[in-house]
């Protein structure tokens, strides 16, 4: 499973600034999760994705416990879009999706004896 655009996103929003978007289940916007989010993010160019990044250990844990989620920026109401736009250094209108969390990549289980 791909990790979405977490490492090559067009912009980043700190976890604390993204508080109005959480929990995503309560948003009145078009939200894609799991496989749908992976497909939406796969079709979107990396410079059109705004990723929410952790600001500490607790926010990193909170983001990794969520399923990969993509929120369509155009479907957010104007008030919420303005609130998020003020927290970002770039123009929010240039983004298509907001990525919350990231898909985990399967890691090989290795023993210490291999090293």
Secondary structure by P-SEA (a helix, b strand, c coil): cccccccccccccccccccccccccccccccccaaaaaaaaaacccccbbbbbbccaaaaaaaaaccbbbbccccccaaaaaaaaaacccccccccbbbcbbbbccccccccccc
